[in-house]
Amino acid sequence: MNRFLKSFKFAAKGLSYTIATQPNFIFHVVAAVLVVAAGWYFDISKGEWLAVLICIGLVMVAELLNTAFEALVDWLSPEFNVKAGLVKDIAAGAVLVAALVALVVAFVIFVPKIF
Ligand SMILES: Nc1ncnc2c1ncn2[C@@H]1O[C@H](COP(=O)(O)OP(=O)(O)OP(=O)(O)O)[C@@H](O)[C@H]1O
């Protein structure tokens, strides 16, 4: 198997681990599907599509990195450790920030189209 295909296989493994173990990731995927459906329904502009797609990517990437940090912390510090907890909390904070930004963007785009 060539190097590109191998890297793709490893990335798919990380993605399927995240899908299988993180209910939050499934929640974000469902939210993304609903937002894309709303984008089609309301026939949003090219700029609005870009904002929506960037937000979806941002949230997914944040969730994947959060999962990677969780796995790393669980491996390096299975016992209680204040710093280990802090690393997990900060990674979770990154997901929260990305999700809040996505929520604000969704409001800015869709609320004027609904009301
Ligand atoms: N080894 C640890 N030492 C100290 N605090 C920890 C440790 N592991 C977890 N914690 C604390 O518990 C919180 C929840 O940890 P947990 O591993 O359940 O993360 P989670 O975000 O709930 O993960 P998952 O989504 O997989 O359930 C962390 O955010 C952190 O504050």
The ligand as a Tripos MOL2 file, in Angstrom:
@<TRIPOS>MOLECULE
LIG
   31    33     1     0     0
SMALL
NO_CHARGES

@<TRIPOS>ATOM
      1 N1         -6.4710   11.8210   35.1680 N.pl3     1 LIG1
      2 C1         -7.2370   12.8500   35.5680 C.ar      1 LIG1
      3 N2         -6.7960   13.6500   36.5650 N.ar      1 LIG1
      4 C2         -7.5550   14.6940   36.9980 C.ar      1 LIG1
      5 N3         -8.7650   15.0180   36.5040 N.ar      1 LIG1
      6 C3         -9.2460   14.2620   35.5170 C.ar      1 LIG1
      7 C4         -8.5290   13.1300   35.0110 C.ar      1 LIG1
      8 N4         -9.2780   12.5680   34.0300 N.ar      1 LIG1
      9 C5        -10.3820   13.3010   33.9540 C.ar      1 LIG1
     10 N5        -10.3870   14.3330   34.8250 N.ar      1 LIG1
     11 C6        -11.4280   15.3710   34.9920 C.3       1 LIG1
     12 O1        -12.7070   14.8220   34.6830 O.3       1 LIG1
     13 C7        -13.2720   15.4960   33.5700 C.3       1 LIG1
     14 C8        -13.9710   14.5030   32.6800 C.3       1 LIG1
     15 O2        -13.0400   13.5410   32.2230 O.3       1 LIG1
     16 P1        -13.4070   12.4720   31.1570 P.3       1 LIG1
     17 O3        -12.2260   11.6360   30.8450 O.co2     1 LIG1
     18 O4        -14.6540   11.7610   31.5670 O.co2     1 LIG1
     19 O5        -13.6390   13.4500   29.9530 O.3       1 LIG1
     20 P2        -14.9170   13.6200   29.1180 P.3       1 LIG1
     21 O6        -14.7450   14.9410   28.4270 O.co2     1 LIG1
     22 O7        -16.1540   13.4290   29.9360 O.co2     1 LIG1
     23 O8        -14.6580   12.4130   28.1340 O.3       1 LIG1
     24 P3        -15.7070   11.5000   27.4170 P.3       1 LIG1
     25 O9        -16.4050   12.4310   26.4730 O.co2     1 LIG1
     26 O10       -14.8460   10.4650   26.7530 O.co2     1 LIG1
     27 O11       -16.5980   10.9420   28.5190 O.co2     1 LIG1
     28 C9        -12.0820   16.1820   32.8680 C.3       1 LIG1
     29 O12       -12.4890   17.2990   32.1070 O.3       1 LIG1
     30 C10       -11.2080   16.5450   34.0450 C.3       1 LIG1
     31 O13       -11.6600   17.7340   34.6560 O.3       1 LIG1
@<TRIPOS>BOND
     1     1     2 1
     2     2     3 ar
     3     2     7 ar
     4     3     4 ar
     5     4     5 ar
     6     5     6 ar
     7     6     7 ar
     8     6    10 ar
     9     7     8 ar
    10     8     9 ar
    11     9    10 ar
    12    10    11 1
    13    11    12 1
    14    11    30 1
    15    12    13 1
    16    13    14 1
    17    13    28 1
    18    14    15 1
    19    15    16 1
    20    16    17 2
    21    16    18 1
    22    16    19 1
    23    19    20 1
    24    20    21 2
    25    20    22 1
    26    20    23 1
    27    23    24 1
    28    24    25 2
    29    24    26 1
    30    24    27 1
    31    28    29 1
    32    28    30 1
    33    30    31 1
@<TRIPOS>SUBSTRUCTURE
     1 LIG1         1 GROUP 0 **** ****
